[in-house]
């Protein structure tokens, strides 16, 4: 598996991943009706950098990295990760997370924060905790899950100064 900066033509494979994840309404608070243009803007244009994990010409997953806030809060970064359904359970998200932590340090961020990890996404929570993240707050009933209704979201944080 190779993790590298996204190229424009990679989005032909990334867009279906984003569309499926967002339409599932289980993990991301993005508009489920978003179109390709909106997804490009959110996933590639607005972030500081976007990466893909690819193997044999197939995109397995992607992540973006950006400052979590502006001005006095720009030393903390935020990332979003998505993995192709066919590649789940194969360690792709873990590799993307490890890569993003390295990139965050190279970009001089001092911490990484996930603002809204859906509490029912226990696989992701366990993975982020394995990578040193802690739940620092819980937002009650902050996400409208397609099948579970209102569920909590966690704010997860990790220092990069160690």
C-alpha positions, 0 to 999 in steps of 0.5 A: 500500500502506497500513501501519497498526495491525491492527484486530480484524476484520483478523485474518480475513485475517491468520489464514490467512496465519499458518496457511499459513506455520506449517504449511509448517514452513519459516521459523517455529518456531511449533506447526504445529497452532496454532489461531486463538486461539493465533495471535491471542495470539502475533501480536496480544495479546503484542506491543507493537504489530501492523501490517498492510499492506493494499491495496484492502481486502486484507491483504498482510502483517503484522508485530509488534514487541515487546521482545526481552527483559524488564528490562535487555534491553528496549531491544532489540526483536524483530519477526516478519513474514509476507506472504500467498503471493499478495503475495510478491515484490512488496516487501511484506516490505521495506516492512514492515521499513522501517516496523518500523524507523521504529516501533522508533525511535519506541518508543525501542528502540536495536536490533532483533534477530531470534532465529532466522532459518532459514538456508535462508530466503536471500531473507529473510536477503538482505532483512534484510541489505539493511536493515542487519542482520548475522548475529551468530551461528549456531545449528547445526541449530536448526530442523526444516525440513519438507523439508530436515531439521535446518538452522541458524538465524541471530541477526541484529541491527541498531543503531537508534542511527545 
